[in-house]
Amino acid sequence: MFCPWDVVKFVRKNFDFKQSGELSEIETGNYWNGSTSDNSLSDYIGYLTDNDNQKMQNLVDGKSISFNLNESMNYDTLSEHNSDDFWSLLLHTGYLTLDWEKSDDEELSKDHSTNKNVFARIPNLEILDCFDSNIKARFSNVVKKDNLALNMANALLEGNFDFVQDKLGSLLRSFVSVRDTATKAPHENYYHGFLNGIFTNCKDNLGKYRSNYEAGDGYADITFNNLGGTKSCVIEIKVCKEKESRAKKANEAIEQILEKHYADTIFEDENITCVNAVGIAFSGKNCAVSVKKLK
């Protein structure tokens, strides 16, 4: 089995290298990135519902999703942002492939004219990379829009935990399950990376941004100052089970900051007049944020 699109693009890119004997220059590439449907994927991601997000998660995890196939759709109908039209487009253009084994298990007909409900999956790693890159690009665009990342950082420096909890919760519901899929890292590392992904989009407007910074009797998860160097915050991350109290875990994170003296070196800076300890507890797509002013 081979994909004609990939073969043609590979030959077109590397034919001259072959002719000139520059064999070391011959390489494969992801020829699906930047194609028309790839752009449609990027555009639609901003309109994903919670149900769509879960379907996207299932796809990048190697699972199949079901939807009603629209055989009469066209690109104009995408402006309506109908979920089934979006998945149908990806199937028609090769970004998804029918999962006949799953369809047979569900006794679905192969005759699309008599049965519109189908199962589909991502066909290969190349296209999985397209999904992944589009999701990450969308994430970056969202946190940069209206200075969201910087506003969240400033809110922590000011002690406005309600704002951060609201905005962070919204990002979690949209991206937490698809941004770093199939990770084998501990859950705290997963959410640590998620927060780094947010704040690295505004690092140029922050001072002394540090991650896993050696401080006191251990390592602070994240610390940063405002650009003027007068305010600072220390963030400790916790993960809890759904049945546990996120608020309680967030407060435990603050207690850890105090017990392990993560902020002691910050206190030594005479220019810093305000220091906040921030505890953030995660469970699934939810979070709780707690702030305690230390100085």
C-alpha positions as CSV (number, residue, x, y, z in Angstrom):
1,M,0.0,0.0,0.0
2,F,1.3,3.5,-0.8
3,C,-0.2,7.0,-1.1
4,P,0.1,8.5,-4.6
5,W,0.3,12.0,-3.2
6,D,3.3,11.2,-1.0
7,V,5.1,9.4,-3.9
8,V,4.6,12.2,-6.4
9,K,5.7,14.9,-3.9
10,F,8.7,12.8,-2.9
11,V,9.8,12.3,-6.5
12,R,9.3,15.9,-7.4
13,K,11.4,17.1,-4.5
14,N,14.2,14.6,-4.8
15,F,14.5,13.9,-8.6
16,D,17.2,16.5,-9.2
17,F,19.3,15.2,-6.2
18,K,19.2,11.7,-7.7
19,Q,20.2,13.0,-11.2
20,S,23.1,15.0,-9.8
21,G,24.3,12.2,-7.5
22,E,23.6,14.2,-4.4
23,L,22.1,11.1,-2.6
24,S,22.8,12.5,0.9
25,E,20.3,15.3,0.1
26,I,17.4,12.9,-0.6
27,E,14.9,12.8,2.3
28,T,11.3,12.3,2.9
29,G,9.0,14.9,4.3
30,N,5.5,15.5,5.6
31,Y,3.7,16.4,2.4
32,W,0.3,16.8,3.9
33,N,1.2,19.8,6.1
34,G,0.0,23.0,4.4
35,S,-2.4,21.3,2.1
36,T,-5.9,22.7,1.6
37,S,-7.6,20.3,4.1
38,D,-4.8,20.9,6.5
39,N,-5.8,24.6,6.5
40,S,-9.4,23.6,7.0
41,L,-8.4,21.5,10.0
42,S,-6.6,24.5,11.5
43,D,-9.6,26.8,10.9
44,Y,-12.1,24.5,12.4
45,I,-10.2,23.7,15.6
46,G,-11.3,27.0,17.0
47,Y,-14.9,25.9,16.9
48,L,-14.6,22.4,18.5
49,T,-17.2,21.5,21.0
50,D,-16.4,19.4,24.1
51,N,-17.7,16.4,22.2
52,D,-15.5,17.2,19.2
53,N,-12.6,17.7,21.5
54,Q,-13.1,14.2,22.8
55,K,-13.3,12.8,19.3
56,M,-10.1,14.6,18.4
57,Q,-8.5,13.0,21.5
58,N,-9.7,9.6,20.5
59,L,-8.2,10.0,17.0
60,V,-4.8,11.1,18.1
61,D,-4.8,8.2,20.6
62,G,-5.3,5.8,17.7
63,K,-8.9,5.1,18.2
64,S,-11.9,5.4,15.8
65,I,-14.7,7.9,15.9
66,S,-18.2,7.7,14.5
67,F,-20.1,10.4,12.7
68,N,-22.7,10.8,10.0
69,L,-21.1,11.0,6.6
70,N,-22.2,13.9,4.4
71,E,-21.5,12.9,0.8
72,S,-23.0,16.1,-0.7
73,M,-20.9,18.6,1.3
74,N,-18.6,21.1,-0.1
75,Y,-16.0,23.6,1.2
76,D,-18.7,26.3,1.5
77,T,-20.6,24.3,4.0
78,L,-17.6,24.4,6.4
79,S,-18.5,28.0,7.2
80,E,-21.4,26.6,9.1
81,H,-19.0,24.7,11.3
82,N,-21.1,21.6,11.4
83,S,-19.3,18.8,13.2
84,D,-20.3,16.0,10.7
85,D,-19.3,18.2,7.7
86,F,-15.9,18.7,9.2
87,W,-15.2,15.0,9.9
88,S,-16.7,14.2,6.4
89,L,-14.2,16.6,4.8
90,L,-11.3,14.9,6.5
91,L,-12.5,11.5,5.4
92,H,-13.1,12.7,1.8
93,T,-9.6,14.2,1.5
94,G,-7.6,11.4,3.1
95,Y,-7.0,12.8,6.5
96,L,-9.2,10.0,7.9
97,T,-9.8,6.5,6.6
98,L,-12.7,4.3,7.1
99,D,-12.4,1.7,9.9
100,W,-14.1,-1.2,8.2
101,E,-13.2,-3.6,11.0
102,K,-15.0,-1.5,13.5
103,S,-17.9,-0.9,11.0
104,D,-18.3,-4.6,10.6
105,D,-18.4,-5.1,14.3
106,E,-21.2,-2.6,14.5
107,E,-22.9,-4.3,11.5
108,L,-22.7,-1.1,9.5
109,S,-23.2,-1.3,5.8
110,K,-20.4,-0.4,3.3
111,D,-23.1,1.2,1.1
112,H,-23.0,4.8,2.2
113,S,-26.2,5.5,0.3
114,T,-28.1,3.4,2.7
115,N,-26.2,3.9,5.9
116,K,-24.6,7.3,6.6
117,N,-23.1,6.4,10.0
118,V,-19.4,5.5,9.6
119,F,-16.3,4.8,11.8
120,A,-13.0,6.5,10.8
121,R,-9.5,6.8,12.1
122,I,-6.2,8.6,11.3
123,P,-4.5,6.4,8.7
124,N,-0.8,6.9,9.5
125,L,1.9,8.8,11.5
126,E,2.4,11.5,8.9
127,I,-1.2,12.6,9.1
128,L,-1.1,12.3,12.9
129,D,1.7,14.8,12.8
130,C,-0.6,17.2,10.9
131,F,-3.2,16.9,13.6
132,D,-0.6,17.4,16.3
133,S,1.0,20.5,14.7
134,N,-2.4,22.1,14.0
135,I,-3.5,21.6,17.6
136,K,-0.3,23.1,19.0
137,A,-0.5,26.0,16.6
138,R,-4.1,26.7,17.6
139,F,-3.1,26.5,21.3
140,S,-0.3,29.1,20.7
141,N,-2.7,31.4,18.8
142,V,-5.3,31.2,21.6
143,V,-3.0,32.1,24.4
144,K,-1.5,34.9,22.4
145,K,-4.8,36.4,21.5
146,D,-5.7,39.5,23.4
147,N,-2.5,38.9,25.5
148,L,-4.2,36.1,27.3
149,A,-1.0,34.5,28.5
150,L,0.5,37.8,29.8
151,N,-2.8,38.7,31.4
152,M,-2.8,35.4,33.2
153,A,0.8,35.9,34.4
154,N,0.0,39.5,35.6
155,A,-3.1,38.2,37.4
156,L,-1.0,35.8,39.4
157,L,1.5,38.6,40.2
158,E,-1.5,40.6,41.4
159,G,-3.1,37.8,43.3
160,N,-6.2,37.6,41.1
161,F,-6.7,33.8,41.3
162,D,-10.4,33.9,40.1
163,F,-9.3,35.3,36.7
164,V,-6.6,32.7,36.3
165,Q,-8.8,29.8,37.4
166,D,-11.5,30.9,34.9
167,K,-9.1,31.3,31.9
168,L,-7.0,28.2,32.7
169,G,-10.1,26.1,33.1
170,S,-11.3,27.1,29.6
171,L,-7.9,26.2,28.1
172,L,-7.9,22.9,29.9
173,R,-11.3,21.9,28.5
174,S,-10.2,22.7,25.0
175,F,-6.6,21.5,24.9
176,V,-5.5,19.4,27.8
177,S,-6.4,16.1,26.3
178,V,-4.9,16.8,22.8
179,R,-1.9,19.0,23.4
180,D,0.6,16.3,24.6
181,T,-1.0,13.0,23.8
182,A,0.2,9.5,24.7
183,T,2.7,10.9,27.2
184,K,4.2,8.5,29.7
185,A,5.4,11.3,32.0
186,P,3.9,11.7,35.5
187,H,0.7,13.7,35.5
188,E,2.3,16.7,37.3
189,N,4.9,16.9,34.5
190,Y,2.0,16.9,32.0
191,Y,0.4,19.9,33.6
192,H,3.7,21.5,34.2
193,G,4.4,21.4,30.5
194,F,0.9,22.8,29.9
195,L,1.6,25.8,32.0
196,N,5.0,26.3,30.4
197,G,3.3,26.2,27.1
198,I,1.1,29.1,28.2
199,F,3.7,31.3,29.8
200,T,6.5,30.8,27.2
201,N,4.2,32.8,24.9
202,C,4.8,35.9,27.0
203,K,8.3,35.3,28.4
204,D,9.6,38.4,26.7
205,N,7.3,40.4,28.9
206,L,8.3,38.7,32.1
207,G,11.4,38.8,34.2
208,K,13.5,35.8,35.3
209,Y,11.1,33.1,34.1
210,R,12.3,29.8,35.6
211,S,10.9,26.2,35.4
212,N,12.0,23.5,37.8
213,Y,14.2,26.1,39.6
214,E,16.4,25.0,42.5
215,A,15.2,27.0,45.5
216,G,15.2,26.5,49.2
217,D,15.0,22.8,50.1
218,G,13.9,21.6,46.7
219,Y,12.8,22.7,43.3
220,A,10.1,25.3,42.6
221,D,7.9,24.3,39.7
222,I,7.7,27.8,38.1
223,T,8.8,31.2,39.2
224,F,8.7,34.6,37.4
225,N,8.8,38.3,38.1
226,N,7.1,41.2,36.4
227,L,9.3,43.0,33.8
228,G,10.0,45.8,36.3
229,G,11.4,43.3,38.8
230,T,9.1,44.5,41.7
231,K,6.7,41.6,41.9
232,S,7.2,37.9,41.9
233,C,5.3,34.6,42.2
234,V,6.1,31.0,43.0
235,I,3.9,28.3,41.5
236,E,3.6,24.8,42.8
237,I,1.5,22.2,40.9
238,K,-0.5,19.4,42.3
239,V,-2.6,16.7,40.7
240,C,-5.5,15.0,42.4
241,K,-8.2,12.5,41.7
242,E,-11.6,13.6,40.5
243,K,-13.2,12.8,43.9
244,E,-10.5,14.8,45.8
245,S,-10.9,18.4,46.7
246,R,-8.9,20.5,44.2
247,A,-9.1,23.6,46.5
248,K,-7.6,21.5,49.3
249,K,-4.8,20.3,47.1
250,A,-4.1,23.9,45.9
251,N,-3.7,25.0,49.5
252,E,-1.4,22.1,50.1
253,A,0.7,23.3,47.3
254,I,1.1,26.7,49.0
255,E,2.0,25.0,52.2
256,Q,4.8,23.1,50.3
257,I,6.1,26.5,49.0
258,L,6.4,27.7,52.6
259,E,7.7,24.5,54.2
260,K,10.4,24.1,51.5
261,H,11.3,27.8,51.5
262,Y,11.0,28.2,47.7
263,A,10.6,31.9,48.0
264,D,13.5,32.6,50.4
265,T,15.9,33.7,47.7
266,I,13.3,36.0,46.3
267,F,12.9,37.7,49.7
268,E,16.5,38.7,49.5
269,D,15.9,40.9,46.5
270,E,15.2,44.3,47.9
271,N,13.6,45.5,44.7
272,I,10.8,43.0,45.0
273,T,8.0,44.4,47.1
274,C,5.3,41.8,46.4
275,V,5.7,38.0,46.4
276,N,2.7,35.6,45.9
277,A,2.7,31.9,46.5
278,V,0.4,30.2,44.0
279,G,-1.0,26.7,44.3
280,I,-2.6,25.1,41.3
281,A,-4.4,21.7,41.6
282,F,-5.4,19.8,38.5
283,S,-7.7,16.9,37.9
284,G,-8.6,15.9,34.3
285,K,-9.8,19.1,32.6
286,N,-10.5,21.0,35.8
287,C,-8.4,23.1,38.1
288,A,-8.4,25.1,41.3
289,V,-6.1,28.1,41.9
290,S,-5.1,29.4,45.3
291,V,-2.9,32.4,46.1
292,K,-1.3,33.6,49.3
293,K,0.6,36.9,49.6
294,L,4.0,36.3,51.3
295,K,5.3,39.8,51.0
